[in-house]
């Protein structure tokens, strides 16, 4: 490619398909929070990969599922809006989960629903079967054929976001799909998002890593203050919002040990993202109905659904 190319690639998929792990692997740095807890990603996150003449802006989206609550509706709407605005859509499928019932298993109901919704979308579509390191190749080929039978894709790739298998060919193919045009970001920039928001997501990641089974999905984190200090470090204050007093006590832990451990883990990753030391101060507050507060949605980068 002699002329510069640039475009947006939306990563879609069911919760826990591995989209956040994939975008971090594609970019080569942490730009999205990762958790084994479903629906970790709440708002689209951009990661930028630039090589030779092509710049690809990957958009990690919330997992697609049948929405039940207001927050669910906001997340799924954000995912589909990102897809409609993209130059290319990648459907990431957890091959291991799809084949859990056997090597000839049809696509899951969750995947069928996504395929049906994708069929009316205009951007070019690419299928990526993820977690191939845990599945036999003949089963992968059969799964790819069954999915393409329901909705034909322009190309199909077999990758592992965890090990990196197949990612080089995957990136090269996507680069060729980008339209001729100037780059939108400097060559050395890898994230298109707000560092304050990424810092909040990192802390939420560490929160759920520590309290996966004890803390409900409704907990959220906001960065309240980010102050650059004369020595180049940053002072950051964040608030963890929970819906009950009992949850606040869980986050704090006995003698404050749990919140201290969360802060230590988050501080390291935030400092890496900031490329400078940070001083992180965490507070925990109870806000029973935060999921009905439009201001909290704006803080997460989501549009508040009116119904």
N, C-alpha and C positions, 0 to 999 in steps of 0.2 A: 504494500500500500504506500503510494508516494504522497497522497494528499491526506490531510488530517480528517479523522472521523470522530464522531461523538454521538452518544445516545444513552437512553435510559432502558435498563433491563429490570422488570419487576419480577421478584421471586415470590411465587404464590405456592400455597400448599396447606395441608391440614396442620393443626397444632402438633408440634413435636416432629415434623417432617425433617427438621434439621436446617431450616433456612438461616437462622442466625449463625450457626456454626459454619455454614457454607459461605455466607458473605464475609465472615472474618477470614476464612481460608482463601477466598478469591482475592481479597484485598491485601492479605498478608499482615494484618494487624487487627486489634480488637476495636471494632466500630459498633458492635451490637452486643447486648447482654445475652447470656446463654444460661438456660436452666432446664433441668429435667421436669420442672413443673410446667404443665401445659399452658399455652397462651401467655408466655412470658413477654413477647413483643406486643406492645399496645398501640404504637403509632409507627408509620413508615420511617425507616432509617436508611440513610444513604451511605454507601461505601464506594470509593472511587479507585479504579484501576486504570493506570495509564502506561502504555508500552508501545514503543515505536510510534506509529502514526495514529493509534486508536486510543480513545478514552471512553471507558465504559462506566456509567454511573449505575451501580447496582442498588436496587431499592428493596430492602427487607421489609416484608409486610406482616401484619398480624395473621395468625393462623385462621383459616376459613372453617367455620362450623355453623351449626344452626343457632342463631342468636336468640337468647331468652330475655336478657336484661338490657337496660339502656346502654351500659358500657359495651356489652357484646355487639349491639347494633352499630355503635360508633366505630368499633374496631373493624368489623367486616365491611362497613361502608368505606372506611379509609383504605382497606386492602384493594377493593374493586376499583376505587377511584385511581389508585396508583397504577393498576393494571391498564385502565383505559387511557391513561396519559403516557404510557410507556411506548418505546419503539419496538420492544420485543417482550413477550411474556414467557417466563420459565415456570413450568409446573414441576415442583419438586415433590417426589413421591417416596415415602419410606418403603422401600422394597421388602424389608424384613417384616414390617407390619402387614403389608398387603398379602404376603405369602404365609402368614401365620397358620392358616387352616390347611395349607397344603400347596404343592408346586403348581397345581392347576386352578388355584383359587381365582374367582372372578374379582374385579375391582371391588373394594369395599363400598358400602353405601355412601360413606363420606366422600370418597374419591369420585364416585358416580355423580354426586350432586355438584361437585366442583367442575367436572368435565361438561356437564349439561350447561352450567352457567358460563363456562368458557366458550362454548360453541358459538355464541353470538358476539364475542369480542373480536374487534378488527385487527389488533396488532398481530404480527407473526408469532407463532407459538412453538415452544421447544419443550420437550419432555426430558426430565432428568430423573433417573432412578437412583436414589441415594442409598447408602449403607450396603453397597455391593460386597464389601468385605465380609458380610455375615450371611451371604446367600450364594447358592450354587449357580453357575452361569446358565445352564439349561433352563432353570426356573425363571431367571431374569429375562431371557429371550421370550419365553412364553408370556410373561407378564407384560412386557413391552408390546407384544403383538395384540394382546387382549385390550390394552388401553387404547392403542392406536386404532383398533377396530371400532371402538366407541366414538373416538374423536381423533381424526388423523392430525398428526403433528408434523411440522416442517422437518424437524430432526429429532432424534432420540439419542440420549447419552446415558452412560452408566458410570456413576461416580461414587466416590466416598469422600464426603466433606471432612471426615475425621482423619483419614489417612492421606488424603490428597490424590488418591488414584483417579485418573481421568480428568483432572482439573485443567491441566495445560491445554489439552485438545478442546476442552469445553470453552475456555476463555478465548482461544484463537477463533473458534467458530462464531462465537458471539461478537467478537471484534469485527468480523467480516459483515455482520448484519447491521452495524452502525452506519448511519447516514453520513455522507461527506459534509464537513462543516467544522467550524472552530471549536476548540476545547472550551468547556465551561468553567473549568477549575485549573489552577496552576498544576504543573506536572508533578510536584512533590506533595500535593494535598491528597489525603486518603479518606477523609470524612467530610460529608456535606452537611452534617448536622451541627447543632448547637452543643458546645462542650459542656455547658451546664446541664443540658438534658441527658447527655451521655453519662455524666457523672451520677445523676439521679438513678439512671437505669443500672449502672454498675453496682450502686449500693443496694438496689432492689434485688439484683442477682445474688449478692452475698447474703442478703436477708433470707431468701428462699433456699439457698444452699444450706444455710445453717438450720432453718426451721421449716423444711419442706413439708413435713407431715403435721406440724403443730399450728402453722399459721395459715389462715384462709387466703384465698386468691385476692380478696378485696384490698389487701395492704398496698400502699403506694408510697412513693418517695418524691419529694420536691426539693430542688436546690434553691434556698432562700437568699443566700448571699455568696458572692464570689469576689474576693478582694485581692488584687495583686499587691504583694508586699515589696518593699525596696530591695530585698535580697533575691528577688526573682521567684520566690515561692508564692503560693496562694493560700489564703484563709477561706475555707468553705464551710458554710453552715447549711445543713439539710434537715428536713423534718420528715419523719416516717409517720404516715397517717394510718391508723387502724380503726376498726369500727366498734371495738369493745374494750373496756378497762382490762378484762382478763387477757386480751391480746397484747395490750401495752406491757403488762407484767411479763408475758412470755418473751417479748422482744428485749426487754431490759435484762431479764435473767437475774439470778440470785446475786446480789451485790453488784449488779451492773456488768457481770462477766460476759453475758451474751452480746449486749450492744457494743462492748469493747472489742470483742472478737470480730464482729461484723465490721466495725469501723476500721480495724487494722487491715482486714482483707480488702475492703473497698479502697482504702487509702493507697495501697500499692498500685492497683490497676488504674485509679484516677491519676496518680502521679505519672504513670507510663503514658496515658493518653494526653496528659498536659505537657509532657516532656520537661517537667520541673517538679520539685517537691511540693506537697500540699499538706496543709494542716486541716484535718477534717473533724468537724464537731457535729454530732448527731443528736437530735431531739425526737422524742416520741410523743405524739398527741392522739387523743381519741376524737374522732369526728364521725359520728354514727352514720350520717347520710351523705358522705362525701361523693358517692357515686351518683347523686342527684344534683350535684353542684356544678353549674356550667364553668365556673372558674377553675375547678380541678381538671376539667377536660382540656381547657385552653393550656394549662400548665403541662399537660401530657402531649400536646400537639394534635389533639383530636377536636372534631366538631361535635358540639353537644346536640344529640338527637332530640327533637321536640316531642317525639312519641316513642 
